[in-house]
Amino acid sequence: MTLKTFNLNQEVYGKFSAFCKGHGISMSKQIELFMESQIENEPEVKRTYLEKLNNIRKGRFIIVKNFTEKYGLE
């Protein structure tokens, strides 16, 4: 374990501290889990999502200026 110092917004720190205390969880462990998710899980999820989003954007679409006129639905 290493001891690190971070500059945090006091209000955010206070709210998160109260949240952790209220749920009986370790603030340090929550920060550690967040950091792990950013470097291990998140990039893969983000890359997969962005690839799917890019494929959707390349799809064939029709332009509909007035949906009600085009399809007669209200």
Buried (B, 14 or more C-beta within 10 A) or exposed (E): EEEEEEEEEEEEEEEBEEEBEEEEEEEEEBBEEEEEEEEEEEEEEEEEEEEEEEEEEEEEEEEEEEEEEEEEEE
